[in-house]
């Protein structure tokens, strides 16, 4: 498979599987084209880059505006996760009491 579209290059912003990413690397063999894509969704899932097989139409070029919307969306998800973590930490610290110097967490959470 040597039909590599001109836009499929390192640094290109692409859309795939309802999200956006940037191509970091490309691997070409006679059977397939693989692209290493870094995405906000991947970062959110703690998988910052993933190899995807290029299939025409499944991975396509996107705009800077679409990429910025995706970054804003996943940034909001991460901020929500931080708020949830802070709330949990606060809840736990309120529930901890000390009995004979040994920290205990109450059964009511």
C-alpha positions in Angstrom: 0.0 0.0 0.0 1.9 3.0 -1.2 -1.0 5.4 -1.7 -0.1 7.8 1.0 -2.2 11.0 0.7 -0.1 14.2 0.6 -1.8 15.6 3.8 -0.9 12.4 5.8 2.4 13.7 7.3 4.0 14.3 10.6 2.5 17.3 12.3 -0.9 17.1 10.5 -4.0 17.6 12.5 -6.4 14.7 11.9 -9.9 13.6 12.9 -10.6 10.0 13.7 -13.2 8.1 15.7 -15.0 11.2 16.8 -11.9 12.9 18.2 -8.9 14.9 16.9 -5.2 14.4 17.2 -1.8 15.2 15.6 0.3 12.7 13.6 3.6 12.1 15.4 5.0 9.3 13.1 4.1 7.2 10.1 5.0 3.6 9.4 4.5 2.2 5.9 4.6 -1.5 4.9 3.4 -3.2 1.7 0.2 -4.2 3.5 -0.8 -1.1 5.5 0.0 2.4 6.7 0.1 3.1 10.4 0.1 6.5 12.0 1.1 7.4 15.6 -1.5 10.0 16.8 -1.3 12.1 19.9 -4.7 13.3 21.1 -6.5 15.1 23.9 -8.7 12.1 24.3 -5.7 9.9 24.6 -4.1 12.1 27.2 -7.4 12.1 29.2 -7.4 8.3 29.0 -3.7 8.3 30.0 -2.7 6.9 26.6 -1.1 10.0 25.0 -0.2 8.5 21.7 -1.6 5.4 19.8 -0.9 3.6 16.6 -3.8 3.6 14.2 -4.1 1.9 10.9 -4.9 4.4 8.1 -8.1 3.7 6.3 -9.3 6.2 3.8 -12.2 8.2 5.3 -11.6 6.9 8.9 -8.7 9.2 9.4 -9.0 12.6 7.7 -7.6 16.1 7.9 -9.2 18.5 10.3 -9.1 22.2 11.1 -7.3 24.1 13.8 -10.7 25.2 15.1 -11.9 21.6 15.5 -8.7 20.7 17.3 -9.1 23.6 19.7 -12.7 22.5 20.5 -11.5 19.0 21.2 -8.7 20.4 23.5 -11.3 22.5 25.3 -13.7 19.6 25.7 -11.1 17.3 27.3 -9.6 20.0 29.4 -13.1 20.5 30.9 -13.3 16.7 31.5 -9.9 16.8 33.3 -10.8 19.8 35.4 -14.0 18.0 36.4 -11.9 15.0 37.4 -9.7 17.3 39.5 -12.8 18.8 41.2 -14.1 15.3 41.9 -10.7 14.3 43.4 -10.6 17.4 45.5 -14.1 16.8 46.8 -13.2 13.2 47.6 -10.1 14.2 49.4 -12.0 16.8 51.4 -14.7 14.3 52.3 -12.1 11.8 53.4 -10.2 14.3 55.5 -13.4 15.3 57.3 -14.2 11.6 58.0 -10.8 10.8 59.5 -10.6 10.8 63.2 -7.8 9.8 65.5 -8.2 7.2 68.2 -5.1 6.3 70.2 -3.0 7.9 67.4 -4.3 5.6 64.7 -6.1 7.3 61.9 -9.6 5.8 61.3 -12.1 6.5 58.5 -15.7 6.5 59.5 -18.1 4.1 57.9 -20.3 6.9 56.6 -18.9 8.4 53.4 
